[in-house]
Amino acid sequence: MPLTFFIAAGIAFGFSAFIGMNSLAAGFRTLTSGVLVISTFGLICLILSII
């Protein structure tokens, strides 16, 4: 299933990519707790959609 088929999966992937790029750029400390919570729920959504 493509990621664009389910809009929530695309948003979750975007948040995960944002956190990944900030971590690589050594900006992990600048992330707010809200972004981390939304990304965590997004990753759970992605994992459950695969299963």
C-alpha contacts under 8 A as a table, 3 or more apart, distances in Angstrom:
res1	aa1	res2	aa2	distance
1	M	5	F	6.94
2	P	5	F	5.59
2	P	6	F	7.86
3	L	6	F	6.10
3	L	7	I	7.48
3	L	9	A	5.91
3	L	10	G	5.47
4	T	7	I	5.93
4	T	9	A	7.38
4	T	10	G	5.85
6	F	9	A	5.44
6	F	10	G	6.74
7	I	10	G	5.16
7	I	11	I	6.40
8	A	11	I	5.11
8	A	12	A	6.04
8	A	42	G	7.77
9	A	12	A	5.01
9	A	13	F	6.03
9	A	42	G	7.22
9	A	45	C	7.05
9	A	46	L	5.98
10	G	13	F	5.08
10	G	14	G	6.17
11	I	14	G	4.98
11	I	15	F	6.33
11	I	42	G	7.66
12	A	15	F	5.22
12	A	16	S	6.22
12	A	38	I	7.87
12	A	39	S	6.30
12	A	41	F	7.92
12	A	42	G	4.29
12	A	43	L	6.43
12	A	45	C	7.59
12	A	46	L	7.19
13	F	16	S	5.05
13	F	17	A	6.04
13	F	42	G	7.25
13	F	43	L	7.62
13	F	46	L	7.86
14	G	17	A	5.07
14	G	18	F	6.09
15	F	18	F	4.99
15	F	19	I	6.29
15	F	35	V	7.46
15	F	38	I	7.52
15	F	39	S	5.43
15	F	42	G	7.57
16	S	19	I	5.22
16	S	20	G	6.09
16	S	39	S	5.71
16	S	42	G	7.67
16	S	43	L	7.30
17	A	20	G	4.94
17	A	21	M	6.05
18	F	21	M	5.27
18	F	22	N	6.17
19	I	22	N	5.09
19	I	23	S	6.07
19	I	28	F	7.39
19	I	31	L	7.75
19	I	36	L	7.85
19	I	39	S	7.89
20	G	23	S	5.11
20	G	24	L	6.30
21	M	24	L	5.09
21	M	25	A	6.16
22	N	25	A	5.01
22	N	26	A	6.23
22	N	27	G	4.94
22	N	28	F	5.58
22	N	31	L	7.98
23	S	26	A	5.14
23	S	27	G	5.65
23	S	28	F	4.80
24	L	27	G	7.48
25	A	28	F	7.84
26	A	29	R	7.83
27	G	30	T	5.49
27	G	31	L	7.28
28	F	31	L	5.64
31	L	35	V	6.60
31	L	36	L	7.23
32	T	35	V	5.49
32	T	36	L	6.63
33	S	36	L	5.07
33	S	37	V	6.15
34	G	37	V	5.13
34	G	38	I	6.12
35	V	38	I	5.20
35	V	39	S	6.00
36	L	39	S	5.09
36	L	40	T	6.07
37	V	40	T	5.07
37	V	41	F	6.31
38	I	41	F	5.26
38	I	42	G	6.04
39	S	42	G	4.82
39	S	43	L	6.08
40	T	43	L	5.17
40	T	44	I	6.33
41	F	44	I	5.03
41	F	45	C	6.18
42	G	45	C	4.95
42	G	46	L	6.21
43	L	46	L	4.99
43	L	47	I	6.10
44	I	47	I	5.13
44	I	48	L	6.09
45	C	48	L	5.20
45	C	49	S	6.10
46	L	49	S	5.15
46	L	50	I	6.40
47	I	50	I	5.27
47	I	51	I	6.53
48	L	51	I	5.18
